[in-house]
């Protein structure tokens, strides 16, 4: 039987990366091979993001470019999954009539079975809706693709050195600008034992670092969720898995950050000194209009408590500029928050209308030119803050998990415990290891270093 090739393209958040990994595992279980290029693939799948208008447009552009490949190979199956698929559904077929498969994020686990009989000349299939269906006829109860692909069905062999692990899906917050709750549904926590089993499997197969994922991980295990335990208890149990060197989690909502979770940053040795804590805006009026349910004073108090528990904690955040009705004064309040807190880096975006959201119906929309001006100013301020923080690291040695190659020949790269990107010269044999790197140069997006003297001696002894 001819080997069938699968090519997956992933857009958006870490949860999409995790979902694509699970789908690839299920497909390999059924005899498919992951391809490195779209040419020659029998099935091309785009796992998409719709949180911003620009992200959705990129997906449509990619599908348009794939039309030529489809014309050359009429037998090619072309599919779209994730949030764009859930949002557009049947409408996506009108924009891209050469599609064969449109699958929402809660139903990716059905794809392997569908492909057993699906051919390119059949009518397109559209699956949306939040309820996941079982993908194995012998399963005792319905399970989603995460449960099926996570720890039971992984093929023998090494896992990534740094792995994502989704612990819950959906969101109950319904922020005014965000479409995620309408596309991924209400919050659902995975059972704790299932998460722990997957985490142990990943660590036993080589992962030194795990990142626990959810739209709002802090609300894991709330009453009514399947998980049954709170996030502090889960995080502590994962941290106690033998040989797990690093533990991270994202994303956290500032309104759901109990003192016990703050304290963990000073208690768990393998909990990394980095936290992503979305702010979105510095104006209390805008925060209220966004439906964030905290004010700037609460956010500043939380940052102070976190830094008291972990003085060297690196903070990153999300910022939206140009929310409907945002005045120049309110934008400046956001800039002042950046300067006051001193984030290590930020993810910043212009507000864009999203279907189904409350903000989509608000008046007083900000002109595109003005949103762009504000974004450029915000990013310039943050660039200077990040560079100053990076320059302060010159001469220090950071622990780096080597997971890639730098731009230059013979250069390796990896992340420090506080998520700084570090490039340095070293042999490929260090891939997948924790090494100490002395910082020599600082740039706004990365650091340049060299193996420190002790690390060099240890390497020489091995040779």
One Martini backbone bead per residue (centre of mass of N, CA, C, O) as a GRO file, in nm:
protein
  463
    1UNK     BB    1   0.096   0.036   0.023
    2UNK     BB    2   0.077   0.359  -0.009
    3UNK     BB    3   0.222   0.623   0.119
    4UNK     BB    4   0.093   0.878   0.314
    5UNK     BB    5   0.099   1.236   0.304
    6UNK     BB    6   0.152   1.491   0.558
    7UNK     BB    7   0.069   1.848   0.584
    8UNK     BB    8   0.136   2.091   0.839
    9UNK     BB    9  -0.017   2.405   0.932
   10UNK     BB   10   0.052   2.652   1.192
   11UNK     BB   11  -0.149   2.875   1.369
   12UNK     BB   12  -0.077   3.059   1.647
   13UNK     BB   13  -0.103   2.906   1.924
   14UNK     BB   14   0.006   2.656   2.135
   15UNK     BB   15  -0.257   2.490   2.109
   16UNK     BB   16  -0.224   2.441   1.806
   17UNK     BB   17   0.040   2.291   1.825
   18UNK     BB   18  -0.072   2.062   1.997
   19UNK     BB   19  -0.297   1.970   1.805
   20UNK     BB   20  -0.109   1.900   1.568
   21UNK     BB   21   0.049   1.683   1.716
   22UNK     BB   22  -0.191   1.497   1.771
   23UNK     BB   23  -0.274   1.456   1.479
   24UNK     BB   24  -0.007   1.336   1.381
   25UNK     BB   25  -0.020   1.088   1.564
   26UNK     BB   26  -0.285   0.968   1.454
   27UNK     BB   27  -0.189   0.944   1.160
   28UNK     BB   28   0.058   0.759   1.208
   29UNK     BB   29  -0.112   0.524   1.323
   30UNK     BB   30  -0.247   0.505   1.010
   31UNK     BB   31   0.028   0.544   0.809
   32UNK     BB   32   0.127   0.821   0.811
   33UNK     BB   33   0.339   1.084   0.676
   34UNK     BB   34   0.544   1.341   0.749
   35UNK     BB   35   0.590   1.630   0.576
   36UNK     BB   36   0.811   1.905   0.477
   37UNK     BB   37   0.633   1.942   0.214
   38UNK     BB   38   0.364   2.005   0.006
   39UNK     BB   39   0.499   1.861  -0.200
   40UNK     BB   40   0.353   1.537  -0.229
   41UNK     BB   41   0.104   1.560  -0.081
   42UNK     BB   42  -0.217   1.420   0.015
   43UNK     BB   43  -0.237   1.613   0.281
   44UNK     BB   44  -0.350   1.942   0.363
   45UNK     BB   45  -0.318   2.122   0.681
   46UNK     BB   46  -0.487   2.400   0.838
   47UNK     BB   47  -0.418   2.545   1.150
   48UNK     BB   48  -0.614   2.798   1.290
   49UNK     BB   49  -0.657   3.160   1.336
   50UNK     BB   50  -0.909   3.427   1.474
   51UNK     BB   51  -0.834   3.664   1.680
   52UNK     BB   52  -0.747   3.813   1.412
   53UNK     BB   53  -0.784   3.947   1.108
   54UNK     BB   54  -0.496   3.896   0.998
   55UNK     BB   55  -0.491   3.590   1.050
   56UNK     BB   56  -0.728   3.517   0.862
   57UNK     BB   57  -0.605   3.636   0.599
   58UNK     BB   58  -0.359   3.448   0.584
   59UNK     BB   59  -0.516   3.191   0.529
   60UNK     BB   60  -0.647   3.272   0.262
   61UNK     BB   61  -0.379   3.324   0.116
   62UNK     BB   62  -0.275   3.033   0.140
   63UNK     BB   63  -0.508   2.895  -0.013
   64UNK     BB   64  -0.456   3.043  -0.280
   65UNK     BB   65  -0.166   2.921  -0.320
   66UNK     BB   66  -0.278   2.613  -0.325
   67UNK     BB   67  -0.430   2.597  -0.596
   68UNK     BB   68  -0.198   2.513  -0.786
   69UNK     BB   69  -0.145   2.239  -0.647
   70UNK     BB   70  -0.430   2.127  -0.700
   71UNK     BB   71  -0.413   2.139  -1.012
   72UNK     BB   72  -0.168   1.939  -1.036
   73UNK     BB   73  -0.329   1.770  -0.786
   74UNK     BB   74  -0.645   1.649  -0.773
   75UNK     BB   75  -0.600   1.435  -0.522
   76UNK     BB   76  -0.579   1.648  -0.327
   77UNK     BB   77  -0.617   1.714   0.016
   78UNK     BB   78  -0.796   1.994   0.162
   79UNK     BB   79  -0.757   2.148   0.491
   80UNK     BB   80  -0.945   2.307   0.766
   81UNK     BB   81  -0.875   2.430   1.092
   82UNK     BB   82  -1.002   2.563   1.368
   83UNK     BB   83  -1.121   2.886   1.406
   84UNK     BB   84  -1.190   2.946   1.110
   85UNK     BB   85  -1.364   2.696   1.069
   86UNK     BB   86  -1.572   2.763   1.293
   87UNK     BB   87  -1.654   3.050   1.191
   88UNK     BB   88  -1.721   2.983   0.876
   89UNK     BB   89  -1.756   2.712   0.751
   90UNK     BB   90  -1.940   2.711   0.472
   91UNK     BB   91  -1.826   2.992   0.380
   92UNK     BB   92  -1.541   2.888   0.301
   93UNK     BB   93  -1.631   2.748   0.031
   94UNK     BB   94  -1.684   3.017  -0.123
   95UNK     BB   95  -1.385   3.121  -0.105
   96UNK     BB   96  -1.283   2.792  -0.113
   97UNK     BB   97  -1.378   2.551  -0.339
   98UNK     BB   98  -1.104   2.351  -0.305
   99UNK     BB   99  -1.212   2.231  -0.064
  100UNK     BB  100  -1.264   1.924   0.156
  101UNK     BB  101  -1.206   2.038   0.465
  102UNK     BB  102  -1.396   2.138   0.766
  103UNK     BB  103  -1.259   2.183   1.108
  104UNK     BB  104  -1.305   2.211   1.418
  105UNK     BB  105  -1.128   2.206   1.721
  106UNK     BB  106  -1.327   1.971   1.854
  107UNK     BB  107  -1.283   1.764   1.566
  108UNK     BB  108  -0.995   1.648   1.485
  109UNK     BB  109  -1.029   1.336   1.565
  110UNK     BB  110  -1.198   1.266   1.285
  111UNK     BB  111  -0.998   1.274   1.046
  112UNK     BB  112  -0.873   0.988   1.009
  113UNK     BB  113  -1.146   0.850   0.938
  114UNK     BB  114  -1.229   1.029   0.697
  115UNK     BB  115  -0.965   0.956   0.517
  116UNK     BB  116  -1.031   0.660   0.441
  117UNK     BB  117  -1.274   0.774   0.212
  118UNK     BB  118  -1.166   1.037   0.113
  119UNK     BB  119  -1.208   1.234  -0.181
  120UNK     BB  120  -1.169   1.497  -0.408
  121UNK     BB  121  -1.463   1.424  -0.559
  122UNK     BB  122  -1.607   1.489  -0.312
  123UNK     BB  123  -1.792   1.634  -0.104
  124UNK     BB  124  -1.760   1.849   0.123
  125UNK     BB  125  -1.657   1.871   0.468
  126UNK     BB  126  -1.841   1.987   0.766
  127UNK     BB  127  -1.709   2.050   1.103
  128UNK     BB  128  -1.885   2.164   1.385
  129UNK     BB  129  -1.853   2.233   1.702
  130UNK     BB  130  -1.760   2.151   2.036
  131UNK     BB  131  -1.820   1.851   2.032
  132UNK     BB  132  -1.646   1.581   2.084
  133UNK     BB  133  -1.550   1.287   1.915
  134UNK     BB  134  -1.495   0.981   1.866
  135UNK     BB  135  -1.214   0.792   1.697
  136UNK     BB  136  -1.279   0.512   1.842
  137UNK     BB  137  -1.494   0.249   1.840
  138UNK     BB  138  -1.370   0.112   2.121
  139UNK     BB  139  -1.451   0.324   2.292
  140UNK     BB  140  -1.618   0.378   2.598
  141UNK     BB  141  -1.591   0.690   2.540
  142UNK     BB  142  -1.588   0.997   2.464
  143UNK     BB  143  -1.304   1.149   2.289
  144UNK     BB  144  -1.059   1.346   2.230
  145UNK     BB  145  -0.763   1.404   2.063
  146UNK     BB  146  -0.595   1.441   2.319
  147UNK     BB  147  -0.647   1.175   2.468
  148UNK     BB  148  -0.564   0.985   2.229
  149UNK     BB  149  -0.266   1.123   2.165
  150UNK     BB  150  -0.096   1.170   2.411
  151UNK     BB  151   0.001   0.875   2.575
  152UNK     BB  152  -0.100   0.607   2.427
  153UNK     BB  153  -0.015   0.678   2.097
  154UNK     BB  154   0.268   0.714   2.108
  155UNK     BB  155   0.548   0.677   1.965
  156UNK     BB  156   0.833   0.558   1.978
  157UNK     BB  157   1.052   0.792   2.112
  158UNK     BB  158   1.136   1.101   2.090
  159UNK     BB  159   1.078   1.407   2.222
  160UNK     BB  160   1.061   1.706   2.280
  161UNK     BB  161   1.238   1.901   2.489
  162UNK     BB  162   0.991   2.095   2.440
  163UNK     BB  163   0.655   2.087   2.577
  164UNK     BB  164   0.318   2.070   2.522
  165UNK     BB  165   0.017   2.095   2.755
  166UNK     BB  166  -0.312   2.047   2.759
  167UNK     BB  167  -0.559   2.114   3.032
  168UNK     BB  168  -0.757   2.311   2.867
  169UNK     BB  169  -1.065   2.441   2.735
  170UNK     BB  170  -1.171   2.730   2.673
  171UNK     BB  171  -1.403   3.014   2.771
  172UNK     BB  172  -1.573   3.238   3.031
  173UNK     BB  173  -1.513   3.561   2.986
  174UNK     BB  174  -1.597   3.741   2.742
  175UNK     BB  175  -1.443   3.942   2.599
  176UNK     BB  176  -1.522   4.202   2.388
  177UNK     BB  177  -1.276   4.123   2.163
  178UNK     BB  178  -1.330   3.802   2.187
  179UNK     BB  179  -1.381   3.485   2.000
  180UNK     BB  180  -1.305   3.220   2.150
  181UNK     BB  181  -1.569   3.126   2.306
  182UNK     BB  182  -1.729   3.085   2.025
  183UNK     BB  183  -1.513   2.856   1.914
  184UNK     BB  184  -1.422   2.679   2.196
  185UNK     BB  185  -1.597   2.739   2.429
  186UNK     BB  186  -1.628   2.620   2.720
  187UNK     BB  187  -1.492   2.526   2.999
  188UNK     BB  188  -1.250   2.243   3.005
  189UNK     BB  189  -1.122   1.995   3.205
  190UNK     BB  190  -0.886   1.780   3.244
  191UNK     BB  191  -0.792   1.515   3.384
  192UNK     BB  192  -0.542   1.479   3.600
  193UNK     BB  193  -0.435   1.190   3.531
  194UNK     BB  194  -0.401   1.247   3.229
  195UNK     BB  195  -0.191   1.470   3.255
  196UNK     BB  196   0.021   1.315   3.420
  197UNK     BB  197   0.065   1.088   3.217
  198UNK     BB  198   0.168   1.271   2.990
  199UNK     BB  199   0.398   1.405   3.141
  200UNK     BB  200   0.558   1.147   3.205
  201UNK     BB  201   0.597   1.058   2.913
  202UNK     BB  202   0.757   1.304   2.815
  203UNK     BB  203   0.989   1.282   3.019
  204UNK     BB  204   1.072   0.981   2.962
  205UNK     BB  205   1.127   1.083   2.640
  206UNK     BB  206   1.299   1.387   2.700
  207UNK     BB  207   1.155   1.608   2.844
  208UNK     BB  208   1.260   1.908   3.023
  209UNK     BB  209   1.003   2.076   2.918
  210UNK     BB  210   0.693   2.225   3.036
  211UNK     BB  211   0.375   2.352   2.898
  212UNK     BB  212   0.090   2.474   3.026
  213UNK     BB  213  -0.240   2.486   2.873
  214UNK     BB  214  -0.465   2.776   2.835
  215UNK     BB  215  -0.676   3.034   2.829
  216UNK     BB  216  -0.720   2.975   3.167
  217UNK     BB  217  -0.542   2.807   3.392
  218UNK     BB  218  -0.652   2.917   3.670
  219UNK     BB  219  -0.948   2.763   3.610
  220UNK     BB  220  -0.873   2.497   3.682
  221UNK     BB  221  -1.114   2.286   3.831
  222UNK     BB  222  -1.373   2.395   3.848
  223UNK     BB  223  -1.680   2.388   3.909
  224UNK     BB  224  -1.788   2.152   3.653
  225UNK     BB  225  -1.533   2.031   3.599
  226UNK     BB  226  -1.349   1.743   3.536
  227UNK     BB  227  -1.085   1.771   3.708
  228UNK     BB  228  -1.132   1.856   4.044
  229UNK     BB  229  -0.879   2.049   4.052
  230UNK     BB  230  -0.661   2.278   4.112
  231UNK     BB  231  -0.392   2.443   3.982
  232UNK     BB  232  -0.194   2.425   4.218
  233UNK     BB  233  -0.205   2.116   4.248
  234UNK     BB  234  -0.122   2.043   3.962
  235UNK     BB  235   0.148   2.195   3.946
  236UNK     BB  236   0.282   2.045   4.181
  237UNK     BB  237   0.266   1.757   4.059
  238UNK     BB  238   0.426   1.813   3.804
  239UNK     BB  239   0.687   1.922   3.947
  240UNK     BB  240   0.734   1.620   4.088
  241UNK     BB  241   0.850   1.507   3.841
  242UNK     BB  242   1.092   1.329   3.748
  243UNK     BB  243   1.329   1.514   3.549
  244UNK     BB  244   1.198   1.791   3.565
  245UNK     BB  245   1.343   2.103   3.493
  246UNK     BB  246   1.086   2.250   3.351
  247UNK     BB  247   0.817   2.498   3.421
  248UNK     BB  248   0.517   2.609   3.257
  249UNK     BB  249   0.257   2.873   3.197
  250UNK     BB  250  -0.038   2.926   2.975
  251UNK     BB  251  -0.276   3.148   3.047
  252UNK     BB  252  -0.329   3.434   3.256
  253UNK     BB  253  -0.561   3.580   3.475
  254UNK     BB  254  -0.564   3.847   3.691
  255UNK     BB  255  -0.844   3.765   3.840
  256UNK     BB  256  -0.701   3.448   3.869
  257UNK     BB  257  -0.472   3.500   4.131
  258UNK     BB  258  -0.372   3.336   4.378
  259UNK     BB  259  -0.154   3.333   4.639
  260UNK     BB  260  -0.063   3.033   4.600
  261UNK     BB  261   0.050   3.088   4.312
  262UNK     BB  262   0.254   3.301   4.380
  263UNK     BB  263   0.424   3.122   4.584
  264UNK     BB  264   0.540   2.909   4.378
  265UNK     BB  265   0.780   3.094   4.272
  266UNK     BB  266   0.933   3.026   4.568
  267UNK     BB  267   0.902   2.684   4.574
  268UNK     BB  268   0.955   2.586   4.275
  269UNK     BB  269   1.244   2.507   4.116
  270UNK     BB  270   1.112   2.440   3.809
  271UNK     BB  271   0.980   2.714   3.807
  272UNK     BB  272   0.991   2.954   3.600
  273UNK     BB  273   1.107   3.302   3.556
  274UNK     BB  274   0.805   3.323   3.406
  275UNK     BB  275   0.528   3.550   3.300
  276UNK     BB  276   0.213   3.559   3.143
  277UNK     BB  277   0.029   3.885   3.176
  278UNK     BB  278  -0.240   4.020   3.074
  279UNK     BB  279  -0.348   4.359   3.025
  280UNK     BB  280  -0.427   4.548   2.739
  281UNK     BB  281  -0.463   4.801   2.955
  282UNK     BB  282  -0.432   5.118   3.154
  283UNK     BB  283  -0.733   5.177   3.150
  284UNK     BB  284  -1.013   5.145   3.338
  285UNK     BB  285  -1.229   5.202   3.127
  286UNK     BB  286  -1.125   5.002   2.913
  287UNK     BB  287  -1.126   4.748   3.087
  288UNK     BB  288  -1.432   4.756   3.129
  289UNK     BB  289  -1.510   4.749   2.825
  290UNK     BB  290  -1.355   4.466   2.788
  291UNK     BB  291  -1.420   4.275   3.044
  292UNK     BB  292  -1.175   4.211   3.266
  293UNK     BB  293  -1.219   4.246   3.592
  294UNK     BB  294  -0.998   4.475   3.632
  295UNK     BB  295  -0.752   4.693   3.748
  296UNK     BB  296  -0.460   4.862   3.770
  297UNK     BB  297  -0.420   4.818   4.075
  298UNK     BB  298  -0.435   4.511   4.071
  299UNK     BB  299  -0.206   4.460   3.877
  300UNK     BB  300   0.017   4.599   4.045
  301UNK     BB  301  -0.017   4.421   4.293
  302UNK     BB  302   0.052   4.151   4.154
  303UNK     BB  303   0.335   4.225   4.063
  304UNK     BB  304   0.445   4.279   4.347
  305UNK     BB  305   0.391   3.992   4.460
  306UNK     BB  306   0.561   3.835   4.253
  307UNK     BB  307   0.837   3.987   4.312
  308UNK     BB  308   0.847   3.901   4.608
  309UNK     BB  309   0.859   3.590   4.545
  310UNK     BB  310   1.025   3.676   4.254
  311UNK     BB  311   1.263   3.901   4.179
  312UNK     BB  312   1.351   3.756   3.878
  313UNK     BB  313   1.095   3.806   3.727
  314UNK     BB  314   0.957   3.763   3.415
  315UNK     BB  315   0.758   3.981   3.205
  316UNK     BB  316   0.467   3.940   3.008
  317UNK     BB  317   0.239   4.074   2.746
  318UNK     BB  318  -0.074   4.217   2.648
  319UNK     BB  319  -0.165   4.460   2.384
  320UNK     BB  320  -0.426   4.699   2.307
  321UNK     BB  321  -0.485   4.922   2.048
  322UNK     BB  322  -0.771   5.104   1.967
  323UNK     BB  323  -1.006   5.089   2.125
  324UNK     BB  324  -1.311   5.177   2.142
  325UNK     BB  325  -1.275   5.514   2.259
  326UNK     BB  326  -0.981   5.565   2.277
  327UNK     BB  327  -0.783   5.787   2.410
  328UNK     BB  328  -0.493   5.949   2.441
  329UNK     BB  329  -0.484   5.935   2.749
  330UNK     BB  330  -0.536   5.627   2.767
  331UNK     BB  331  -0.292   5.542   2.609
  332UNK     BB  332  -0.083   5.675   2.803
  333UNK     BB  333  -0.151   5.484   3.039
  334UNK     BB  334  -0.026   5.238   2.905
  335UNK     BB  335   0.260   5.346   2.878
  336UNK     BB  336   0.302   5.391   3.185
  337UNK     BB  337   0.275   5.094   3.262
  338UNK     BB  338   0.520   4.996   3.111
  339UNK     BB  339   0.726   5.179   3.261
  340UNK     BB  340   0.654   5.086   3.554
  341UNK     BB  341   0.694   4.770   3.520
  342UNK     BB  342   0.890   4.640   3.309
  343UNK     BB  343   0.881   4.463   3.068
  344UNK     BB  344   1.047   4.229   2.881
  345UNK     BB  345   0.787   4.170   2.697
  346UNK     BB  346   0.561   4.204   2.411
  347UNK     BB  347   0.222   4.179   2.284
  348UNK     BB  348   0.112   4.377   2.008
  349UNK     BB  349  -0.208   4.536   1.904
  350UNK     BB  350  -0.454   4.603   1.694
  351UNK     BB  351  -0.761   4.666   1.680
  352UNK     BB  352  -1.020   4.422   1.581
  353UNK     BB  353  -1.287   4.318   1.440
  354UNK     BB  354  -1.510   4.060   1.563
  355UNK     BB  355  -1.717   3.830   1.537
  356UNK     BB  356  -1.970   3.828   1.804
  357UNK     BB  357  -1.868   4.066   1.947
  358UNK     BB  358  -1.917   4.346   2.140
  359UNK     BB  359  -1.708   4.547   2.006
  360UNK     BB  360  -1.830   4.537   1.715
  361UNK     BB  361  -2.081   4.743   1.825
  362UNK     BB  362  -1.912   4.976   1.881
  363UNK     BB  363  -1.836   5.288   1.890
  364UNK     BB  364  -1.569   5.481   1.818
  365UNK     BB  365  -1.370   5.420   1.601
  366UNK     BB  366  -1.045   5.381   1.517
  367UNK     BB  367  -0.826   5.477   1.310
  368UNK     BB  368  -0.580   5.317   1.146
  369UNK     BB  369  -0.358   5.532   1.160
  370UNK     BB  370  -0.376   5.570   1.468
  371UNK     BB  371  -0.320   5.281   1.555
  372UNK     BB  372  -0.039   5.270   1.425
  373UNK     BB  373   0.090   5.496   1.589
  374UNK     BB  374   0.050   5.370   1.868
  375UNK     BB  375   0.199   5.107   1.818
  376UNK     BB  376   0.476   5.228   1.749
  377UNK     BB  377   0.517   5.372   2.019
  378UNK     BB  378   0.492   5.131   2.208
  379UNK     BB  379   0.724   4.962   2.079
  380UNK     BB  380   0.949   5.167   2.132
  381UNK     BB  381   0.933   5.166   2.436
  382UNK     BB  382   0.980   4.856   2.471
  383UNK     BB  383   1.251   4.831   2.327
  384UNK     BB  384   1.408   4.996   2.538
  385UNK     BB  385   1.346   4.818   2.782
  386UNK     BB  386   1.459   4.550   2.675
  387UNK     BB  387   1.748   4.645   2.619
  388UNK     BB  388   1.816   4.723   2.910
  389UNK     BB  389   1.776   4.440   3.027
  390UNK     BB  390   1.985   4.298   2.847
  391UNK     BB  391   2.236   4.470   2.927
  392UNK     BB  392   2.230   4.372   3.233
  393UNK     BB  393   2.340   4.068   3.137
  394UNK     BB  394   2.616   4.140   3.095
  395UNK     BB  395   2.832   3.880   3.228
  396UNK     BB  396   2.628   3.674   3.262
  397UNK     BB  397   2.496   3.352   3.351
  398UNK     BB  398   2.290   3.127   3.163
  399UNK     BB  399   2.044   2.901   3.142
  400UNK     BB  400   2.030   2.678   2.856
  401UNK     BB  401   1.804   2.541   2.623
  402UNK     BB  402   1.890   2.344   2.363
  403UNK     BB  403   1.680   2.376   2.037
  404UNK     BB  404   1.882   2.518   1.818
  405UNK     BB  405   1.973   2.732   1.549
  406UNK     BB  406   2.146   2.971   1.430
  407UNK     BB  407   2.243   3.185   1.173
  408UNK     BB  408   2.520   3.080   1.216
  409UNK     BB  409   2.782   2.898   1.183
  410UNK     BB  410   2.790   2.700   1.474
  411UNK     BB  411   2.514   2.795   1.593
  412UNK     BB  412   2.327   2.818   1.883
  413UNK     BB  413   2.001   2.778   2.055
  414UNK     BB  414   1.798   2.927   2.327
  415UNK     BB  415   1.643   2.918   2.651
  416UNK     BB  416   1.589   3.062   2.926
  417UNK     BB  417   1.413   3.066   3.214
  418UNK     BB  418   1.316   3.378   3.118
  419UNK     BB  419   1.289   3.355   2.787
  420UNK     BB  420   1.554   3.403   2.658
  421UNK     BB  421   1.725   3.455   2.363
  422UNK     BB  422   2.012   3.243   2.283
  423UNK     BB  423   2.332   3.284   2.131
  424UNK     BB  424   2.588   3.031   2.038
  425UNK     BB  425   2.882   2.865   2.033
  426UNK     BB  426   2.862   2.511   1.930
  427UNK     BB  427   2.807   2.191   1.947
  428UNK     BB  428   2.563   1.965   1.844
  429UNK     BB  429   2.582   1.785   2.111
  430UNK     BB  430   2.406   2.009   2.286
  431UNK     BB  431   2.151   1.914   2.200
  432UNK     BB  432   1.916   1.905   2.465
  433UNK     BB  433   2.073   2.087   2.667
  434UNK     BB  434   2.204   2.217   2.963
  435UNK     BB  435   2.359   2.542   2.966
  436UNK     BB  436   2.622   2.774   3.023
  437UNK     BB  437   2.589   3.129   2.943
  438UNK     BB  438   2.774   3.402   2.847
  439UNK     BB  439   2.710   3.735   2.819
  440UNK     BB  440   2.806   3.978   2.550
  441UNK     BB  441   2.532   4.055   2.399
  442UNK     BB  442   2.271   4.305   2.318
  443UNK     BB  443   1.934   4.276   2.206
  444UNK     BB  444   1.598   4.320   2.163
  445UNK     BB  445   1.554   3.985   2.087
  446UNK     BB  446   1.855   3.909   2.189
  447UNK     BB  447   2.138   3.701   2.276
  448UNK     BB  448   2.498   3.696   2.313
  449UNK     BB  449   2.729   3.416   2.357
  450UNK     BB  450   2.917   3.194   2.577
  451UNK     BB  451   3.063   2.952   2.705
  452UNK     BB  452   3.151   2.896   2.997
  453UNK     BB  453   3.426   2.787   3.155
  454UNK     BB  454   3.301   2.531   3.283
  455UNK     BB  455   3.167   2.429   3.022
  456UNK     BB  456   3.428   2.401   2.857
  457UNK     BB  457   3.568   2.197   3.042
  458UNK     BB  458   3.351   1.977   3.024
  459UNK     BB  459   3.380   1.943   2.715
  460UNK     BB  460   3.683   1.868   2.708
  461UNK     BB  461   3.658   1.610   2.885
  462UNK     BB  462   3.474   1.457   2.681
  463UNK     BB  463   3.705   1.478   2.445
   0.00000   0.00000   0.00000
